[in-house]
Amino acid sequence: MQVVKQACGPHILYRLLDDVGCTLGRAVTSETSSEVRLHEIYVKPEYRSRGYGNALMRAILSFDVTKLVTLCTGLTNISFFKQHEFKVTGTNDSLVFMSRKASMPKAE
Ligand SMILES: CC(C)(COP(=O)(O)OP(=O)(O)OC[C@H]1O[C@@H](n2cnc3c(N)ncnc32)[C@H](O)[C@@H]1OP(=O)(O)O)[C@@H](O)C(=O)NCCC(=O)NCCS
């Protein structure tokens, strides 16, 4: 299993691939100099609850440890993102806004 990161217009596409190159899931982000916006994270239904969502999330965060990461998602997904240190910053009837503070840059 591996995560491949590629530019896709203004977005960055992360693809989670199995050992023979089939796509198990994906995530889409965009970024500014200070912030990464997570637009989508998705694991194919037949591959869910096997740790692939966590693996994809860890890969995204390892690429972008030094930036604030923000997202907007459905209320039912809060616990998934809390596992990755996201905190709720706002809610409305059906959506929740979350962010994860930037980590310190890795020491050389
Ligand atoms: C959210 C999603 C990516 C998780 O993928 P996954 O491969 O099933 O996740 P994992 O197997 O790595 O599970 C990680 C943990 O989060 C929990 N979890 C999984 N999906 C969850 C969800 N939708 N809401 C809350 N918790 C969830 C699991 O129970 C697991 O907890 P554990 O480690 O304590 O057992 C997947 O359910 C999905 O594609 N959902 C549809 C798209 C979506 O709603 N994406 C999020 C907003 S863009």
The ligand as an SDF file (V2000), in Angstrom:
LIG
                    3D

 48 50  0  0  0  0  0  0  0  0999 V2000
  -14.3350    8.6880    6.7060 C   0  0  0  0  0  0  0  0  0  0  0  0
  -13.6570    7.5540    5.9360 C   0  0  0  0  0  0  0  0  0  0  0  0
  -12.6110    8.1290    4.9630 C   0  0  0  0  0  0  0  0  0  0  0  0
  -12.9430    6.6330    6.9510 C   0  0  0  0  0  0  0  0  0  0  0  0
  -12.2590    5.6190    6.2290 O   0  0  0  0  0  0  0  0  0  0  0  0
  -12.0150    4.1830    6.8590 P   0  0  0  0  0  0  0  0  0  0  0  0
  -10.9960    3.4910    5.9820 O   0  0  0  0  0  0  0  0  0  0  0  0
  -13.2880    3.4720    7.0800 O   0  0  0  0  0  0  0  0  0  0  0  0
  -11.3880    4.5660    8.2610 O   0  0  0  0  0  0  0  0  0  0  0  0
  -10.5000    3.6480    9.1920 P   0  0  0  0  0  0  0  0  0  0  0  0
  -10.7780    2.2010    8.9430 O   0  0  0  0  0  0  0  0  0  0  0  0
   -9.0860    4.0970    9.0740 O   0  0  0  0  0  0  0  0  0  0  0  0
  -11.0980    4.0370   10.5980 O   0  0  0  0  0  0  0  0  0  0  0  0
  -10.4820    4.9770   11.3640 C   0  0  0  0  0  0  0  0  0  0  0  0
  -11.2480    5.1760   12.6280 C   0  0  0  0  0  0  0  0  0  0  0  0
  -12.2890    6.1080   12.4280 O   0  0  0  0  0  0  0  0  0  0  0  0
  -13.5490    5.5170   12.7050 C   0  0  0  0  0  0  0  0  0  0  0  0
  -14.3860    5.9250   11.6090 N   0  0  0  0  0  0  0  0  0  0  0  0
  -14.3700    5.4780   10.3500 C   0  0  0  0  0  0  0  0  0  0  0  0
  -15.2700    6.1440    9.6050 N   0  0  0  0  0  0  0  0  0  0  0  0
  -15.8600    7.0360   10.4200 C   0  0  0  0  0  0  0  0  0  0  0  0
  -16.8540    8.0190   10.2470 C   0  0  0  0  0  0  0  0  0  0  0  0
  -17.4490    8.2330    9.0570 N   0  0  0  0  0  0  0  0  0  0  0  0
  -17.2190    8.7530   11.3170 N   0  0  0  0  0  0  0  0  0  0  0  0
  -16.6400    8.5480   12.5130 C   0  0  0  0  0  0  0  0  0  0  0  0
  -15.6630    7.6360   12.7450 N   0  0  0  0  0  0  0  0  0  0  0  0
  -15.2930    6.8870   11.7130 C   0  0  0  0  0  0  0  0  0  0  0  0
  -13.3250    4.0140   12.7500 C   0  0  0  0  0  0  0  0  0  0  0  0
  -14.2070    3.4310   13.6600 O   0  0  0  0  0  0  0  0  0  0  0  0
  -11.8940    3.9290   13.2150 C   0  0  0  0  0  0  0  0  0  0  0  0
  -11.7990    4.0400   14.6090 O   0  0  0  0  0  0  0  0  0  0  0  0
  -10.8380    3.0500   15.4430 P   0  0  0  0  0  0  0  0  0  0  0  0
   -9.4500    3.2580   14.8920 O   0  0  0  0  0  0  0  0  0  0  0  0
  -11.0160    3.5060   16.8500 O   0  0  0  0  0  0  0  0  0  0  0  0
  -11.3850    1.6940   15.1540 O   0  0  0  0  0  0  0  0  0  0  0  0
  -14.6980    6.6700    5.1730 C   0  0  0  0  0  0  0  0  0  0  0  0
  -15.7010    6.2730    6.0820 O   0  0  0  0  0  0  0  0  0  0  0  0
  -15.3680    7.3740    4.0020 C   0  0  0  0  0  0  0  0  0  0  0  0
  -14.8380    7.3750    2.8790 O   0  0  0  0  0  0  0  0  0  0  0  0
  -16.5390    7.9630    4.2270 N   0  0  0  0  0  0  0  0  0  0  0  0
  -17.3030    8.6320    3.1540 C   0  0  0  0  0  0  0  0  0  0  0  0
  -16.6890    9.9720    2.7940 C   0  0  0  0  0  0  0  0  0  0  0  0
  -16.6600   10.9110    3.9710 C   0  0  0  0  0  0  0  0  0  0  0  0
  -17.6420   11.1070    4.6860 O   0  0  0  0  0  0  0  0  0  0  0  0
  -15.4700   11.5210    4.1930 N   0  0  0  0  0  0  0  0  0  0  0  0
  -15.2410   12.4610    5.2730 C   0  0  0  0  0  0  0  0  0  0  0  0
  -15.5460   13.8590    4.9510 C   0  0  0  0  0  0  0  0  0  0  0  0
  -14.8990   14.4790    3.4410 S   0  0  0  0  0  0  0  0  0  0  0  0
  1  2  1  0
  2  3  1  0
  2  4  1  0
  2 36  1  0
  4  5  1  0
  5  6  1  0
  6  7  2  0
  6  8  1  0
  6  9  1  0
  9 10  1  0
 10 11  2  0
 10 12  1  0
 10 13  1  0
 13 14  1  0
 14 15  1  0
 15 16  1  0
 15 30  1  0
 16 17  1  0
 17 18  1  0
 17 28  1  0
 18 19  1  0
 18 27  1  0
 19 20  2  0
 20 21  1  0
 21 22  1  0
 21 27  2  0
 22 23  1  0
 22 24  2  0
 24 25  1  0
 25 26  2  0
 26 27  1  0
 28 29  1  0
 28 30  1  0
 30 31  1  0
 31 32  1  0
 32 33  2  0
 32 34  1  0
 32 35  1  0
 36 37  1  0
 36 38  1  0
 38 39  2  0
 38 40  1  0
 40 41  1  0
 41 42  1  0
 42 43  1  0
 43 44  2  0
 43 45  1  0
 45 46  1  0
 46 47  1  0
 47 48  1  0
M  END
$$$$
